[in-house]
Each structure stands twice: as structure tokens, then as C-alpha cells.
């Protein structure tokens, strides 16, 4: 069982930056691929970024590529999402997700790939 707790959300002006963190419980964090998803009001949840269990592989949605960076610190059981050049359309609840990936170092971009989810953290970007 993995429990995930997101933090770092808030209100920021367009063009600003935020860094989200997701702290995971358990001793098998390094065996899990991690992802960030987001859901805006009246929209479906969408993929943002993913990182493989070793951190060597990452993937991004086209809408955030070049602006967001996902990273992880396996010693701290934490995954991060650095968000730069934020836009009003980035406003959403951001969710952290984990998937056991003992034998695969790749990334996963669909929400059905993930077994564990955090409660989410609100990010609001004002224009």
C-alpha cells in the first residue's frame, strides 16, 4: 500500500512558478513509476507528466512540455513537479499517482495505469 500526499499548490499570477511535491509512504517508492495529473472544473482528468522508477525517463503532455519538469528523490520518497511560465489554463487540481513498476523503467501516461492516488492540491493561475 502506498499513500501519497501532495503539497505546494496555491495562487500565482500568469508567468509565475510553483513547485509541487508529493510525499509517498512505504519502503518501495523506488519501485514505483510516478505521475502527475490534473483536473480543471467541468473537464476530465488529464495527464501532465510521468517519471520512471529510477528517474532516468520522463514524459510530458504537449501542453506543458518545456514549462514543467518532473523529478524525484528516491531517498526522500518524494516526487516533484516544477511549473514555470504558468498560464491561466494550467488552473486545476493536481494529483500525484503511483504505479508499481519493478521490472519496467519507463513512464505511464494514462490514469488507468496507476494504482494509488493522492488527494490533490489546487493550483490557480490568475491572468
Residue pairs with C-beta under 8 A, 6 or more apart in sequence:
1 25
1 26
1 116
2 24
2 25
2 26
2 28
2 29
2 32
2 98
2 115
2 116
3 24
3 25
3 26
3 116
4 22
4 23
4 24
4 25
4 96
4 97
4 98
4 116
4 117
4 118
5 22
5 23
5 118
5 119
6 20
6 21
6 22
6 94
6 95
6 96
6 118
6 119
6 120
6 121
7 20
7 21
7 22
7 23
7 121
8 18
8 19
8 20
8 21
8 121
9 18
9 20
9 94
9 121
9 122
9 123
10 18
10 122
10 123
10 124
11 124
11 125
11 126
12 18
12 86
12 123
12 124
12 125
12 126
13 125
13 126
14 86
14 87
14 88
14 125
14 126
14 127
15 85
15 86
16 86
16 125
17 82
17 83
17 84
17 85
17 86
18 83
18 86
18 123
19 80
19 81
19 82
19 83
20 36
20 80
20 81
20 83
20 94
20 96
20 121
20 123
21 78
21 79
21 80
22 34
22 36
22 78
22 79
22 80
22 81
22 96
22 118
23 76
23 77
23 78
24 32
24 34
24 77
24 78
24 79
24 98
25 77
26 77
28 100
29 74
29 77
29 98
30 53
30 54
30 74
31 53
31 100
31 101
31 102
32 53
32 98
32 99
32 100
32 101
32 116
33 50
33 51
33 52
33 53
33 98
33 99
33 101
33 104
33 106
33 107
33 108
34 50
34 51
34 70
34 72
34 79
34 96
34 97
34 98
34 99
35 47
35 48
35 49
35 50
35 51
35 96
35 97
35 98
35 99
35 107
35 108
35 109
35 113
35 114
36 48
36 49
36 50
36 70
36 79
36 81
36 94
36 95
36 96
36 97
37 45
37 46
37 47
37 48
37 94
37 95
37 97
37 111
38 45
38 46
38 48
38 90
38 92
38 93
38 94
38 95
38 123
39 45
39 46
39 92
39 93
39 95
39 120
40 89
40 91
40 92
40 93
43 92
45 95
45 111
46 61
47 61
47 109
47 110
47 111
48 60
48 61
48 64
48 68
48 81
48 94
49 58
49 59
49 60
49 61
49 64
49 68
49 69
49 70
49 81
50 58
50 59
50 70
50 107
50 108
50 109
51 57
51 58
51 70
51 71
51 72
51 79
51 107
52 58
52 101
52 104
52 105
52 106
52 107
53 101
53 102
53 104
53 105
54 105
55 71
55 72
55 74
56 105
57 105
57 106
57 107
58 70
58 107
59 107
59 109
60 68
60 70
61 109
63 89
64 83
64 90
67 83
67 84
67 85
67 86
68 81
68 82
68 83
68 84
69 81
69 82
69 84
70 79
70 80
70 81
70 82
71 79
71 80
71 82
72 78
72 79
72 80
73 79
73 80
79 96
81 94
83 90
83 123
86 123
86 125
87 125
88 125
88 126
88 127
89 125
90 123
90 125
91 123
91 124
91 125
92 122
92 123
93 120
93 121
93 122
93 123
94 120
94 121
94 122
94 123
95 117
95 118
95 119
95 120
96 117
96 118
97 111
97 114
97 116
97 117
97 118
98 114
98 115
98 116
98 117
99 108
99 113
99 114
99 115
99 116
100 115
101 108
108 114
